[in-house]
Amino acid sequence: MATTAKMKMKIRKGDQVVVLTGREKGKTGEVLRVDRERNRVLVQGVNMVKRHQRPTQTSPGGINEFEAMLHASNVALVDPDTSKPTRVGYKTLDDGRKVRFARRSGEVID
């Protein structure tokens, strides 16, 4: 299932998102990284995993906890107006700029 074509993602780095499914359902956080090739996002404070790491010259090792990637279909953008999950649409403004907007409220996101 490994495709080489990059997916068009409507979620960007810095967006506030809410998790829709899974054990982290309902949690919100900021998108730290977007992987368009694998269609995944890294959300701050969500999907925490533990890794046992061997000590190296730079790190002492031990059990480190950090965020793991989530599939982009499992998160939704938080509407800036209502603070609820929303889908994202695109529209062109009068000055010619193409911007994203929240479909729930019609509010321009960026």
N, C-alpha and C positions, 0 to 999 in steps of 0.2 A: 504494500500500500504506500510505499515511499514515492511520493510525487516530487518532481523537480520544480513544478510551477509554484510560484509564491501566491499565497491566498490574499485576497483583499480583506484587510481587517479594519473594522470600524472602531476598534479600541486602540488607544495610543498610550504611550508612556506618560505617566502623570495623571491619568484619569482616575476618578473614584468609581469603583465597581462593587457589586454585591454578588456573592456566590449563590447560584440558583439550586445546585444539586450536590449530593454527596454529604459526607460527615461534617463539612465546614459550611453547610447551608445557612444562609442568613448573615454570615460575616461580611463586613465591608472592609475595604482597604484601597490603598493607592497602587496602581500598576507601576512596578519597578522596571520591568523589561518585557519586550514583546518579541517572540520568535515567529516570524511570518512563515518560515519554511515548514515548521512543525505545527503551526496554528495553535500556539500555546502562549500563556501569559504568566508572569511572576507577580504575585500580589503580596504586598507587605503584611506580615503577621498572619497569613493564611496558609494552610497546608504545610504546617511545620513538620519536618522529619529530623530524625537523629542519625548521625553518622559516626561510627567509631573510626577515629583517625590515628594513625601511628605517628609518634613524635618525629619531627624533622629538625633541621638546624634553625629554622625560623619559627616553628610553632611547637608548643609543648605536647600537642596531641590530646587524646581523651575523647569524650563524647560531645560532639558539636551539634548544635541544633540550628537549622536554617530553613528557609522557605523552599518548597519544591514547585515546579511549574504546574499550572492547571490548563486544561483544554479551554480554548476561547469560547466554546459553546456553553460552558458551564458558568460563565459570568455574564452579567449585564451591567451596562452603564447606569450610574445613579443619576436620576433626573435632578438638575440643579434647582428646579422650582419646587418639586413635591418630595424629594428625597426618597423616591421609590424607584424600582428597576424600570428601565425604559429601553425600547429599541432605538436605533440610531438611523437617521435619514440624512440625505444630502440635499441642499438647495443652493441656488445661485442668488446672491444678493444683487441689489440694484447697481452697486459699484463694480460688479463682475467677479467678486470673490466667491469661491465655492466653499461653503461651511457645513459643518455637521450640526444637526439639531435633534432635540429629544422629541420622539414621536408622541410621547404621552402628553407633554405640555406645549410643544412647539417652540420651546426656548432654544436659542442658539447656544451651542456648547463652546465653540472656539472662534 
